[in-house]
Amino acid sequence: MLAELAASFHRAVVILGAFYLTFAVMIAIILCIVIFFVVRMFVKFRQFRGPSQVLCPETGSIAIIRINALRAAVSGAVANPDLYVSECSLWPERQGCGQDCVCMISLAPFAADRLRS
């Protein structure tokens, strides 16, 4: 009878250990995925946070623009970032433009042609 109790206790401990191990592995996988996307968002934020010099497609002149870095970082976590101009040196005169200049911004991280802030 004592042997049966010890065997039952041993089985319960093994099942509980297997449950905790499975739970720990799932938590580790979820943490790795979350860390991957947070790091990716941080890189995108750093990439688009400063001013950029672009050629305005509407006027043909040089413009200094700032991209909404937070929006680019969040949208760039899983796909290509959604680039939206938040400031432009040609505004307010050309505020209603189509923002076609964002196509000229390099999507490579930390592009060399970016201006220093």
Secondary structure as the mmCIF struct_conf table of DSSP 4:
data_model
#
loop_
_struct_conf.conf_type_id
_struct_conf.id
_struct_conf.beg_label_comp_id
_struct_conf.beg_label_asym_id
_struct_conf.beg_label_seq_id
_struct_conf.end_label_comp_id
_struct_conf.end_label_asym_id
_struct_conf.end_label_seq_id
HELX_RH_AL_P HELX_RH_AL_P1 LEU A 2 PHE A 48
BEND BEND1 ARG A 49 GLY A 50
STRN STRN1 PRO A 51 LEU A 55
TURN_TY1_P TURN_TY1_P1 PRO A 57 THR A 59
BEND BEND2 SER A 61 SER A 61
STRN STRN2 ILE A 62 ILE A 67
HELX_RH_AL_P HELX_RH_AL_P2 ALA A 69 SER A 75
TURN_TY1_P TURN_TY1_P2 GLY A 76 VAL A 78
BEND BEND3 ALA A 79 ASN A 80
STRN STRN3 VAL A 85 CYS A 88
TURN_TY1_P TURN_TY1_P3 SER A 89 GLY A 96
HELX_RH_3T_P HELX_RH_3T_P1 ASP A 100 MET A 104
BEND BEND4 ILE A 105 ILE A 105
BEND BEND5 ALA A 108 ALA A 108
TURN_TY1_P TURN_TY1_P4 PRO A 109 PHE A 110
TURN_TY1_P TURN_TY1_P5 ALA A 112 ASP A 113
BEND BEND6 ARG A 114 ARG A 114
HELX_LH_PP_P HELX_LH_PP_P1 LEU A 115 ARG A 116
#
